[in-house]
Amino acid sequence: MPDALFDPRSVAVVGASDNPAKWGYWLARGALAGRGRRAVHLVNRRGGRLDTVPFRASLDGVSCEHVVVAVPPAQILPVVSEGLGAGARCFTVITSGGDPGGERELAALVTGGGARLLGPNCMGLVDTTTELRLSWGDFPAGAVGLVSQSGNLALEIGRLLARAGQGFSRFVSLGNQRDIDAADALETLIAHTPTRVVAAYVEDFRDGRRLARTLCAAHAAGKPVLLLTVGRSAAATEAAASHTGALVSPYDTVAAVCRDSGALLLESAGELVDTAMCLLAAPGRAPGTTALASSSSVPRASGSVPLVSEPHPASPTVEAAAPRADSAARLLRVAIVGDSGGQGALAADAFAVRGAVVPPLSPRTLDRLAGLLPPSAGRRNPVDLAGAGEADLGAYARVAGALLAGGEADAVVLTGYFGDYATANPAQTARECEVAGLLADAADASGRRLLVHTMARDTPALAVLRERGIPVYERVEQAATALTGATRVTTATPHLPPPAPAVAYRLDDARHETVRALLTAHGLAFPAAEFVTDVHEAVESAYRVGHPVALKAMGLAHKTEAGGVELDIADEAALRTAFHRMRASTGAGRYAVEAMAAPPYAHELIVGVRQDPAFGPVALLGFGGVTAELLADTALALAPLTHARARALLLGLRHAALLTGWRGAPPVHLDAAAAAVCAVTRAAAAHPELAELEVNPLLVHPGGALALDAHAVPRAPEGDRTPWEPVRR
C-alpha cells in the first residue's frame, strides 16, 4: 500500500473547526501546514473556514488517502464508510470508539475495506520529515521516533528533547490499538532513515513475541530502542499461587524481553531523553559499534511501502555464556576531569555504581597531563584541574583532548563549571564558545564520546556544544545513567527463543502425579516415589522405596509452610507419627512417599514457567527451595530455552559462584542443571493449558540434577485462545 500513514498525497480532517478550544482546530491547522506537499480537505457538515480554506460538508467528490476522524462516537462509522468510498487507505481516529464491541466493529469496517486504523482514542501522529502534523501540541523536529500509548507523556518527552536541542522524526499515538499496534509502528521506524533513536511507551503489549522479534530487528538495523512501561507495583503478584508467580511480575517480564531483544528499559521520560542525547552524540558510536544513521529529510515515496513489513529474520543468536544484564556497562571505561576533587570523586562514584570502570591512566597520558596542569593538580583519574580552567579556559579543551586521545577510556566526562564563565563575565563569551568548539573537535578527532556535566543552563557555550552533538547534563548522575545505558543498548547481544514445541495432547489434570509423569517424559529425573492415601499404604510404600524417606502432602502450592513436608523419616514408627500429624494439619487426601536424596555439595534451584497473556511462556530460574523469595536471585527469559541459554542464565545469577565451586567445593554438573531447566521449559511451552509449571527445589550437584518437587496451576478457561496468540481487540 502507498505510504498513506506518514506521507499521504491527500489528507482529510473530518470534524475540522475554527475554534481553538476544539481538537478539530489543531488537527486542521496541523494538516494545513503541509499544504505545500499534499492536498488538504477540511470537513465540517455545518460549514465554516480556517485560514481562508473553506470547510466541505462531506467527503463526496474528493479522493483522499488519509482521513483523520474527530467527530462524536455515533458519527465515526458513517464517516469511515464515506472515507472508504473516497479511496482512503488509512484512518486516524481521535475519538474514542465507545465500548469494546463498537471498537471491534470499527476495526472490522476499516480493515475489511482494505485500509489501516490508528486508534481509536489516540492523539494522532506527526512526521516532521514529510510535513505531516496531525496532532495537538508542539513536536520539535529531530532524530527521535516515538511510539506512545500516552499523549501527555509524548508532550513531556518533546519538551525535554527541545531543551536539549533535539526533537522528533516521527510520533505515533497508539490509542486503543484496534489495528495498528506497537510492533507495527516500531517496524515503520526501523525502515525510516531520519529516525536514529527509537523510543516507546507501551502499556499493552498485545502480541509480545512479535514485539520481541521487532526489537531484535531494530537492534540488527542499528536503531537503538529505549522503552518505558509500567507494572512495578507489588499488586500484580499478591494473588500468585506459586513461588514462580510471586517472583515474576509483568515489569520483570518486559525487562527480560528487553534484555534479550537488545532494547533498553528505562524508568522515566528524563532517563529516556538523557540516553537518547548520548546515543545521538556526534561520534555516534559506542566502543566496537558503528555510527548511527544520520538524520535527513526524505522525498515523497514514489512506490508502495507496506506499513507492516514481512517478518524480520531473527538476529543471530550467540550461544555463549552471557554475563549479567548490567555487564555491558562494566566494559565501559570512563575518564573524568573536573574543576574540583570533590566533583570528580562524586562523578567517579556515580559511574562506578552503574557498572562502569574508572581506570588508571597510562604513564604516557600522565606525562602529557603534567605539561598541561599546575603542580597542585591531581593527574590521576579522575583528573582535578585545580583552577587551571579558571586561569585559562583553553585548559578544558587541552586536558579533555589528552584524555580522549590517550586510549585508556572509551568516553570522557567533563564535570564542573564550564559553560558558566560568561554568565559572570560576558567578555568571556566568545572565548568560552571557542573552547566549546575545541572540545567538540577533540571528541570528533578521537571517535570517542565526550559528555559535559555543568551547573550552567542555556548559555552560548552550551548551545555550541549541543549544536556539535555533545550531550550536556545538569546532574552528573544523569550523565552516568545515559552513558552506561547507551553502552548497554548498543553492545547487547539479542537472544530469541526457539519455537515452542507442538501441542501433542492436553493434560486432563494438574495433579502431582500427572505433572511428574509429564516432566519425566521430557527428560527430568525424580527420586523413586509412590503415591498413597492412608498410613497403611504409606508404610508399605516406604519398605519398597527404602528408608529413609520423605513424606509430602499432595495438592499444596507451598507445602513446607503448610506443614506438608517431612524429611529423613528413618523407620515405620516415625512414618506413622509424621503421617497422622500431616493429615491433621493439611487435610490432604493424597501423599507421596519418596526416597530421600541428599547428594553432597548440592544446591537447590527453582525452575518455573508462567504463561504471560502477551508474551506466552516465560521461564524463571534461580536459587530456590524455601528461601526462593527471600534470596530473589533469579533470571527470566522467554521459553523454551536452549541448552546454551539456560547455562548462560545460570552463570549470570548473583550466587553463581556456588555452582562453579565456592571455597574449594567441587562445581555442580552445570550441563545437567541446564538440561533440567530446558526440560521444564519445553514441557511448559508444549502445554499452554498450564498457567504455571514449577520445579522447586531442583537439586543440582556434582553428579547431576534431581527434581524433588513439582507443581502446576491449570489455566483458567479463556475460550480457545492460547496465551501467546495475539489479542486483537
VEXLUMPA-280291 format. One record per residue: residue in one letter; x, y, z of N, C-alpha, C in turn. Coordinates in steps of 0.2 Angstrom, whole numbers, plus 5000, padded with zeros to 4 digits. Example, Ala and Ser with C-alpha at 12.3 -4.5 7.8 and 13.67 -1.06 7.14 Angstrom:
<sites>
A506649725039506249785039506649845039 S506449895035506849955036506450005039 
</sites>
This chain:
<sites>
M500449945000500050005000500450065000 P500250124997500650184997500750205005 D501250255005501350275012500850325015 A500250295015499650335017499650355024 L500050325028500050345035500550405037 F501150405034501650465036501750515030 D501550495024501650545019501150535013 P500550545015499950535010499950595005 R499750585000499650634994499050674996 S498650655000498050695002497850675009 V497550725013497350725019496650755020 A496250725024495550755026495550755033 V495350815036495150815043494450825044 V494150765046493350775047493250785054 G492850845055492750875062493250935063 A493450965057493851025057493451085061 S493851125064493451185067493951245067 D493551305068493951365068493951385075 N493851345080493851365087494451335090 P494951375093495551345096495451305102 A494851305105494651265110494551195109 K494451175102494251105100494851075096 W494851005097495350965094495350975086 G494750985083494750995076495151055073 Y495151105078495551165076496351145075 W496551115080497351095080497451045074 L497051005073497150955068497150985061 A496651025060496551065054497151105053 R497351145058497951195057498551155056 G498651095059499251055058499251025051 A498651005048498650975041498751035036 L498551095037498651145033499451165032 A499751155038500551165037500851125032 G500551075030500851035025500551045018 R500251095017499851105010500351115004 G500951125006501451135000501651064998 R501551015002501750945000501150894998 R500550915000499950874999499250914999 A498750884996498150914996497850905003 V497450955005497150955012496450975011 H495950935014495250945014495050945021 L494651005023494451015029493651005029 V493350955033492650945033492350955039 N491750995039491351005044490651015041 R490150975043489550975040489151045041 R489351085046489051145047489351205043 G489951185039490251245036490751275040 G491051335037491551375040492151375036 R492651405039493351405036493851415041 L494451405039495051415043495651435038 D495951495040496451525036496251525029 T495751555027495451565020495251495017 V495351435020495151375017494451355020 P494051345015493351335017493251265019 F492751255023492651185026492151155021 R492251085019491751055015491251025019 A490651005017490150975020490250905021 S490650865017490750795017491350785012 L491450715012492050695008491750675001 D491150684999490950674992491350714987 G491550674982491850714977492550724977 V492850694983493650704984493950634984 S494550634982494950574983495450594989 C495550544994495850555000496250495002 E496850495003497250435006497150435013 H497250485017497250485024496650525027 V496250495031495650535034495750535042 V495750595045495850605052495150615054 V494950575059494250575062494150605069 A493850665069493750695076493050715077 V492550665077491850685077491550645083 P490950655085490650615090490650545089 P490650505094490650425093490150405088 A489550425088489050405084489150415077 Q489550465075489650485068490250445065 I490650405069491350385067491150335061 L490750285062490650235057490350265050 P489950305050489750335044490350375040 V490750415044491250445042491750395038 V491950345042492350295039492150265033 S491450245032491150225026491250275021 E491150335022491250385017491950395015 G492450385020493150395018493350335014 L493150275015493250215011493050225004 G492450255003492250274997492650324993 A492950364997493450414994494150394993 G494250324994494850294992495350294998 A495150315004495650315010495950245011 R496650255013496950195014497150195022 C497050245025497250245032496750295036 F496550275042496150315046496450325053 T496550395055496750405061496150435065 V495950395070495350405074495550435081 I495350505082495550535088495050515093 T494450515091493850505096493850435098 S493650425105493550355107493050315103 G493150255102492750215098492150185102 G492050215109491450185113491650125116 D491150075117491350015120491749965116 P492049915119492449865115492149845109 G491449825109491149805104491149855098 G490949915100490949965095491649975092 E492249965096492849975093493049915088 R492849855090492949805086492549815079 E491949835079491549845073491949895069 L492249955072492550005068493249975065 A493549935068494149905066494049855060 A493449815061493249775055493049805049 L492749865050492549905044493149935040 V493649955044494249985041494649935038 T494849885041495249835038494849795033 G494249785034493849745028493849785022 G493949855022493949895017494649905014 G495149865016495749865014496249925016 A495949955022496350015025496649995032 R497050045035497350035041497050085046 L496950065052496650105058497250125063 L497350185064497750205070497250235075 G497250205081496750225086496250165087 P495650185089495350245091495650275098 N495450335100495650365106496350375106 C496650405101497350415100497450495099 M498050515100498250585099498450605092 G498450555088498650575081499350555080 L499650585074500350565073500650625069 V501350625069501750685067502350645063 D502550675057503150655054503450725052 T503950745055504250815054504650815047 T504850755045505150755038504750755032 T504050745033503650755027503050805028 E503250845033502750905035502050885036 L502050825040501350795042501350805050 R500850845051500750865059499950855060 L499750795062499050785063498950765071 S499150815075499050805082499050875085 W498950875092498950935096499550945100 G499851005100500451015104501051025100 D501651045103502251055100502650995099 F502850985093503350925092503950955088 P504450965091505050995088505350945083 A505650965078505950915073506650895076 G506850825075507450805077507550735074 A507850685078508050625076507750565080 V507350585084507050535089506350515086 G506250445085505550425083505250395090 L504650415091504250405097503550365095 V503450305099502850275099502550275106 S501950295107501750305114501050295114 Q500850265120500150255122499950315127 S500350355128500150415132500350475128 G499850515127499950585123500350635127 N500150635134500450685138501150675139 L501350605140502050585141502450605134 A502150595128502450625122502650695122 L502150735125502250805125502850825130 E502850785136503450795141504050775137 I504150725134504750705131504950755125 G504450775122504550835117504850895120 R504650915125504850975129505650965131 L505750905134506350885136506850885131 L506650855125507150855119507250925117 A506750965116506851035114507351075118 R507351065125507851095129508551075128 A508551005126509250985124509450995117 G509051025113509251045106509050985102 Q508550945103508350885099507650885098 G507350835095506650835094506450765090 F505850765087505550705084505650705077 S505850645074505750625067505050605066 R504750565070504050545070503750535077 F503150545077502750525083502150485081 V502050435085501450395083501050385090 S500450405091500050395097499650335095 L499750285099499450215098498650215099 G498450245105497750245107497650175109 N497050145107496750085109497050025105 Q497450035100497749985096497349935093 R496749955090496249905087496549875081 D497049905077497349885071498049895072 I498349955070499049965071499249965078 D499749925080499949915087500649935087 A500949925093501649955094502149925090 A502049855088502549825084502549855077 D501849865075501849895068502149965068 A502050005073502350075072503050075073 L503350025077504050025078504349995072 E504049955068504349925062504449985057 T503950035057504050085052504650135054 L504750135060505350175062506050145061 I506050075060506650045059506850065052 A506350065047506550075040506550155038 H506450195043506450265042507150295044 T507550315038508150345039508250395044 P507850455044507950505048507850485056 T507550435057507550415064508150375066 R508550405071509150375073509050345080 V508650365084508450335090507750315091 V507550265093506850245093506650245101 A506050275102505850275109505150255109 A504950225115504250195115504050195122 Y503350215123503050205129502450155128 V502450095131501950045129501650015136 E501050015136500649985142500449915140 D500149905135499849845132500249815127 F500549765128501049735123500749685118 R500149675118499749635114500149565112 D500449565106500749505104501549515106 G501649495112502349515114502949485111 R502749425108503349385104503449425098 R502949445095503149485088503449545090 L503249585096503649645098504349625099 A504549565102505249555104505649545097 R505349515092505649505086505749575083 T505349615083505349685081505949725084 L506049715091506549745094507249715092 C507249655091507849625088508049655082 A507549655077507649685071507949755071 A507649795076507849865077508649865079 H508849825083509549815085509949795079 A509749745076510149725070510249785065 A509749825064509749885060510149945062 G510349935068510749995071510350045074 K509650035076509250085078509150065086 P509450095090509350085097508650095100 V508350055104507650065106507650075113 L507350135116507350155123506550145125 L506450105130505750085131505550105138 L504950135139504650145145504050105146 T503850085152503250045153503050055161 V502550025163502350025170502249955172 G502149945179501949875181502449855187 R502849905190503249885195502949875202 S502349885203502049885209501949805211 A501849795218501849735221501049705220 A500649745218499949725217499849665213 A500249665207500149615202500349545204 T500749545210500949475212500649455218 E500149485221499849475228499449405227 A499149395222498749335221499149275218 A499749275218500149225215500049155218 A500049105215499849035218500548995219 S501049025217501748985217502249025218 H502848995220503449035220503649075214 T503549045208503649075202503149135201 G502549125203502049185202502249245206 A502549225212502749285216503349315214 L503849285210504449305208504449335201 V503849335197503849355191503249405190 S503449475189503049525189502949545181 P502449575179502449605172503049645170 Y503249685175503849735173504449685172 D504549635177505149595176505149565169 T504549545167504549505161504749555155 V504449615155504649665150505449675150 A505649685156506449695157506849635154 A506549575155506949515152506949515145 V506349535142506249535135506649595132 C506649655135507149705133507849685133 R508049655138508749625138508949585133 D508449535131508649485126508449505119 S508149565119507949585112508449645110 G508849665114509349725113509049785114 A508549795117508249865119508449885126 L508249945128508449965135507849995138 L507649965144507149985148507350035153 L507050095153507150145157506550165162 E506650205166506250225172505850285171 S506050335167505750395167505850435160 A505450485158505550525152506150555152 G506450575158507050615159507650565157 E507650505160508150455158508150435150 L507550435147507450415140507850475136 V507650535138507950595134508750595135 D508950585141509650595143510050535139 T509750475139510050425135510050435127 A509450465125509450475118509950525116 M510050575120510550635118511250605118 C511350555122512050525122512150475116 L511650445114511650405108511750445102 L511450505102511450555096512150595096 A512550585101513150625101513550615095 A513950665093514250675087514650615085 P515150585089515450525087515050475085 G514450465088513950425086514050345087 R514450335091514650265092514850245099 A514750185101514950155107515550115105 P516050095110516650065108516449995104 G516749995099516649925095515949925091 T515649985090515049985086515050035081 T514650035076514650085070514250145072 A514350195068513950255069513250245068 L512850285071512150285070511950325063 A511450305060511250335054511150405055 S511350445050511250525051510550545049 S510350595051509650625050509650665044 S509050655040508950695034508250695032 S508050745028507350745026507250695021 V506650665019506550615014506150645009 P506250625003505750634997505150594998 R504650614994504050584994504150514991 A503850464994503850394992503550384985 S503850364980503550354974503250284973 G503550234977503250174976502850154982 S502650084982502250064988502750034993 V502550064999502950045005502450015010 P502449955012501949925017502049955024 L501549965027501549995034501849945038 V501649875037501949825041502349785037 S503049775038503449735033503349665035 E503649625030503649555032504049545038 P503949485041504349475047505049475047 H505349515051506149515051506449455053 P507049435049507349375051507649395058 A507649345062507949355069508749365069 S508949415073509649425074509949365076 P510649355073510949285075511049285083 T510849225085510949215092511649185094 V511949215098512649195100512549145106 E512649085105512549035110513249035114 A513349075119513849085123513649105130 A514049095135513849115142513849185142 A513249215143513149285143513249315150 P513549375151513649405158512949435160 R512949455166512349485168512149545164 A511449565165511249625160511649685161 D511949695167512249765168512949755166 S513249705163513949695162514149735156 A513749755151513949795146514249855148 A513949885153514249945156514949935159 R515049875162515649865165516249865160 L516049855154516549855149516749935147 L516349975149516450045148516950075153 R517450105149518050145153517950215153 V517950255158517750325158518350365162 A518550415158519050465161518650525163 I518750555169518450615171518850665173 V518750725171519050785173518650835175 G518750865181518350915185518750975187 D518351025189518651085192518851075199 S518551025202518751015209518850935211 G519250915216519250855218518650815220 G518250855223517550835226517150815220 Q517050865215516650845209516850785206 G517550785205517750725201517650655205 A517750655211517650595215516950575215 L516450625216515750605215515550585208 A515850605203515750585197515950515196 A516550505198516850435198516350385201 D516150405207515650355211515050345207 A514750395204514150395200514250345194 F514750345191514850295185515050225188 A515450225194515650155196514950115199 V514550155202513950115205513450095199 R513550125193513150105187513550055183 G514150025185514449975182515049995178 A515150055177515750075173516350075177 V516950075173517650075176517950145175 V518250165180518650225180519350205181 P519750195175520350165175520950205177 P521450185179522050225180522350245173 L522650305173522950325166523650295165 S523850295159524450265157525050315159 P525650295160526250345161526250395155 R526150375149526150425144525650485144 T525050465146524550515147524650555153 L524950525159525150565165525650615163 D526150595159526650645157526450695153 R525950685149525650735145525250785149 L524850755154524450805158524950845162 A525550815164526050855168526250925165 G526250915158526450985155525851025154 L525251005155524651045154524351075161 L524551045166524151065173524651095178 P524451135182524951165188525151105192 P525651115196525951065200525451035205 S524951085207524551065213523951025210 A523851015204523350975201523350905202 G522850865202522850795203522750765196 R523250725194523350705187523150625187 R522850605192522650535191521850535189 N521550485187520850485185520450465191 P520050515193519850575190520350635190 V520350675185520850725185520550795188 D520950825192520750885196521150945193 L520750985189521051045186521351095191 A521151095197521451135202521551215200 G520951235197520951305195521251325188 A521551265185521851285178521351305173 G520751285173520251305169520051375170 E520051395176519851465178520351515175 A521051495176521551535174521651535166 D521451485163521451485156520951435153 L520451465150519851425148520151365143 G520651385139520851335135521151265138 A521251275144521451215148520951155148 Y520351175148519751125147519851085141 A519951115135520051085129520651045129 R521251065131521851035131521850975135 V521550975141521550915146521050865143 A520450885141519950835139520250805132 G520550845128520850815122521350765123 A521850775129522350725130522050665133 L521450665137521150605139520750575133 L520450605129520150575123520650545119 A521250565118521750545113522150485117 G522150485123522550435127522450365126 G521850345125521650275123521450235129 E521550265136521350225141520550225143 A520250265140519550275141519150275134 D518550245135518050245129517650315129 A517650355134517250415135517550455140 V517450525139517750575144517150615146 V517150625153516650665156516950735159 L516750785157516950855159516450875164 T516650885171516150905176516450965180 G515951015181516151075184515751135182 Y516151185181515951255180515951275172 F516251235168516251255161515651275158 G515551325154514951345151514651405155 D514851425161514551475165515051535166 Y515651535163516051595164515751655162 A515451655156515251715153514651745156 T514351705160513751725164513951785169 A514551775172514851825177515251875173 N515551855168515951905164515851895157 P515351935154515151925147515751935142 A516251965144516851975140517151905138 Q516951855142517251795140516851745136 T516251775133515851735129516151705123 A516451755119516751725113517251675115 R517751685120518251635121517951565124 E517451575128517151515130516751475125 C516451505120516151475114516751445110 E517251475109517851455105518051385108 V518151385115518351325118517851265118 A517251285118516751235117516851205110 G516951245105517051215099517751165098 L518251185102518851145103518751085106 L518251085111518051025115517750975110 A517251005106516950955101517450935096 D517950975094518450955089518850895091 A518950895098519350845101518950775101 A518350785103517950725103517850695096 D517750735091517750715084518350685081 A518950705083519550685081519650615084 S519450605090519550545094519150485092 G518550505090517950455089517650425095 R517850465101517550445107517050495110 R516650475114516150515117516450565122 L516150625122516350675127515650695130 L515550695136514950715140515150775144 V514750825145514850885149514350885154 H514550885161514050905166514250975169 T513751015169513951085171513351115175 M513551155180513051195184512751255180 A512951265174512651315169512051295166 R511651345164511051325160510951375154 D510851345148510651385142511151445141 T511751435141512251485139512551475132 P512851525129513051525122513551465122 A513951455126514451395126514151335126 L513651325130513251255130512851255123 A512651305120512251305114512751275109 V513451295109513851275104514051195105 L514051175111514151105112513551065110 R512951085111512351045109512351045101 E512551105098512451105091513051065088 R513551055091514051005089513950935091 G513450925094513250855096513550825103 I513750875107514050855113513450855118 P513250805122512750805126512950845133 V512450885135512550925141512050905147 Y512350895153511850875158511950915164 E511350925168511350965174511650935180 R511550865180511750825186512150765183 V512750755187513150705185512850635184 E512350625189512050555189511650545182 Q511450605179511150595173511650575167 A512150605167512750585163512950515164 A512950495170513150425171512650375169 T512050385170511450345168511450345160 A511450395157511450405150512050365147 L512650375149513150345145513150265146 T513050245153513050175154512450145150 G511850175150511350145146511450145139 A511750195136511950195129512350145127 T512850135131513350075130513050005130 R512550005135512149935136511749925130 V511449975127510949955122511349945115 T511949975114512249975108512749915108 T512849885114513349825114512949755116 A512249765116511849705118511949645113 T511849585115511849535110511149505111 P510649515106509949485107509949405107 H509449385110509349315111508649295110 L508449265104507749255103507649175105 P507049155108506949085110506849045104 P506948985104506748935098505948935098 P505648915093504948905093504748855098 A504148865101503848815105503648755102 P503748695106503648635103502848625102 A502648585097501948575095501548545101 V500948565102500548535107500248475105 A500548415108500348345106499748325109 Y499648345115499048325119498948375125 R498348375128498248425133498148375140 L498448405145498348365151497648375154 D497448315157496748315160496748345166 D497348345170497348375177498048395178 A498048435184498748455186498948425193 R498748365194498948335200499748325200 H500048315205500748305206500948245201 E500648185202500748135198500848145191 T500348185188500248195181500848245179 V500948295183501548335182502148305182 R502248265187502948225187503048175181 A502448145179502548105173502648145167 L502348205166502548255160503248265160 L503548295166504248315166504648255165 T504548195168504948135167504948125159 A504448125156504448115148504848165145 H504948225147505348275144506148275147 G506248215151506948205152507148225159 L506748245164506848275170506848215175 A507448205179507448155184507148165191 F506848115194506548125201506748065205 P506748075211506948015216506347965215 A506447905217505947855217505347875222 A504747865220504147885224503547845223 E503147835228502447805227501947855230 F501347845228500847895230500347855234 V500147885239499647845244499147885247 T498647855250498047895253497947885260 D498347825263498247815270498947795273 V498947785280499547775283499747705281 H499347655280499547585279499947585272 E499647615267499947615261500647655261 A500647705265501247745266501847695269 V501647655274502147615277502347565272 E501947535268502147485263502547515258 S502347575256502747605251503547625253 A503547645260504247655262504647595262 Y504447535263504847475263505047465256 R504647475251504847465244505347515242 V505247585244505647635242506347635246 G506247615252506847615256506947675261 H507047665267507147715272507847735271 P507947805273507547855275507147885269 V506547905271506047935266505848005267 A505548035262505248095263504448085262 L504048125266503348115266503048185264 K502648195258502448255256501648255255 A501348305257500648315255500548335248 M500048305245499948325238499448385237 G499448425232498948475231499048545234 L499648555237499848615241500348655237 A500248715236500748755232501348765236 H501248785243501848795247501848745253 K502048685251502048635256502348645263 T502948675262503348675269502948725274 E502748785271502348825276501748795279 A501448755275500848725277500948655281 G501548645283501648585286501648515282 G501748525276501548465271502248435269 V502748445272503448405271503748385277 E503948325277504348295282504948255279 L505548265281506148235278506448195283 D506848145280507348105284506948055289 I506348035286506047985291506347915291 A506647895297507047845297506747775298 D506147775300505847705302505047705301 E504747655302504047645302503647695307 A503947685313503647725319503647805317 A504147825315504247895313503747915308 L503747865303503247875297502547885299 R502347835304501647845306501547905310 T501947925314501847995318501848045313 A502348055308502348105303501648105299 F501448045297500848045293500248075296 H500148055303499548075306499548155308 R500148175309500248245310500148285304 M500348265298500248295292499548295290 R499248245291498548245289498148285293 A498248295300497948335304498048415302 S498648425300498748495299498648525292 T498648475287498448495280497848475277 G497548415280496948385277496948355270 A497648345268497748325261497448255260 G497248235254496948165253497448125250 R498048145247498548105244499248125246 Y499648085247500348095249500848055245 A501448085245502048055241502548025246 V502647965246503247935250503847925245 E504347965246504847975241505547965245 A505947925241506647915243507047975244 M507347985250507748045252508348045247 A508548105245509048125240509448175244 A510048165245510548215249511248205246 P511348215240512048215237512448265240 P513148255241513548305244513648365239 Y513748425242513948485238513348505234 A512748495236512148505232511848575233 H511548605228511248675229510548665226 E510048705230509348705227509248765223 L508948745217508748795212507948795211 I507648845208506948845206506948855199 V506548815196506448825188505648825187 G505448885185504748885183504548925177 V503948915174503748945168503048965170 R502949035168502249065169502049085162 Q501349075161501049095154500849165155 D501249215151501049285151500549295145 P500049335147499549345142499849375135 A500349415136500649445130501249405127 F501649385131502249355129502349285129 G501749245131501749175131502149145137 P502449085136502849055142503449095143 V503549115150504149155152504449115158 A505049095157505449055161505749095167 L505849065172506149085178506649035181 L507249055182507749005185508149045190 G508349015196508749045201508849005207 F509049025212509148995218508548985222 G508348925224507648905226507648875233 G507148825233507048805240506548845244 V506548845250506048885254506248955254 T506948975252507149045253507149075246 A506749045241506749075234506549145234 E506049165238505849235238506249275242 L506549255247507049285251507649305247 L507949265244508549275240508449315234 A507849305231507649335224508249345220 D508649285219509149285214508949245208 T508649275204508349235198508449275192 A508349245186508349265179507749245176 L507549295171506949275167507149275160 A506749235156506849235148506249205145 L506149225139505549185135505749115135 A505249075135505349005135505048975128 P505348915126505848875129506548905128 L506948875132507648895132508148845128 T508648865125509148825123509648805128 H509948755127510448725132510948785134 A511248815129511748865130511448925133 R510848945132510549005135510348985142 A510148925144510048905151510648915155 R511148885152511848885155512048955157 A512048995152512249065152511849105158 L511149095158510749125163510949095170 L511149035171511349005177512049045179 L512449055175513049085176513049155178 G512449185176512349255177512049275184 L511849225188511549235194512049265199 R511749305204512249335208512649285212 H512349225214512649175218512949125214 A513149135207513349085203513949055205 A514349085209515049055212514848995216 L514248985219514148925222514048865218 L513848885211513848825206514448805203 T514948855203515548845200516148825204 G515948815211516448795216516748845220 W516348855226516548905231516948885236 R517548915237517948905243518148825243 G518348805238518648735237518148675236 A517448695236516948645235516948625227 P516848565225516848545218516248585215 P516248595208515748635205515148585204 V514548605203513948565201514048545194 H513648495192513648475185513248525181 L513548575178513148635175512748615169 D513048565165512648545159512048505161 A512048465167511448435169510948485172 A511248535175510748585178510448615172 A510748635167510548675161510048625157 A510148565157509748515153509048505157 A509148505164508448505168508048565167 V508348625167508048685165507648685159 C508048665154507748655147507148615147 A507148555151506648505151505948545153 V506048575159505448615162505148665157 T505648705153505348755149505048725143 R505348665140505048635134504348605136 A504248575142503648545144503148605145 A503348655148502848715149502648745142 A503048755138502948785131502448735127 A502548675128502148625125501448615128 H501348645134500648635137500348705140 P500148745135499848805137499248805141 E498948745142498448735147498648745154 L499348745155499548755162499748835163 A499448865167499648935168500348945171 E500548895176501148895179501448825179 L502048815178502348745180503048765183 E503148725189503748745193504048685196 V504648685196505048635200505448665205 N505348655211505648685217505648645223 P506148615225506848635223507048585217 L507548605213507948565208508548565212 L508748505213509348485217509948475212 V510448525212510948515207511648505211 H512048455209512648435212513148415207 P513748395210514248375205514048315201 G513648275203513448215199512848225194 G512448275195511948285190511348335193 A510748325191510248365194509648325195 L509248335200508648295203508148345205 A507548335202506948365204506648335210 L506548375216506248355222505548375223 D505248415219504548435219504348465213 A503748465211503448495205502748515206 H502548565203501948595205501648635198 A501048625197500748655191500048695193 V499948745190499248785191498948785184 P498348755184497948755177497748825175 R497748835169497548905166496748905167 A496548965169495848975169495548975162 P494948955161494648955154494649025151 E494849035145494849095142494649085134 G494249035133494049025126494548975124 D494648975117495148935114495748965113 R495849025115496449065113497049045118 T497649025115498249005119498549075121 P498949075126499149135129499549175124 W499949145120500349185115500049205109 E499449185108499149205102498949285102 P499049325097498949395098498249415099 V498149465104497449485106497349545101 R496849545097496649595093496049625095 R496049675100495349695102495149765099 
</sites>
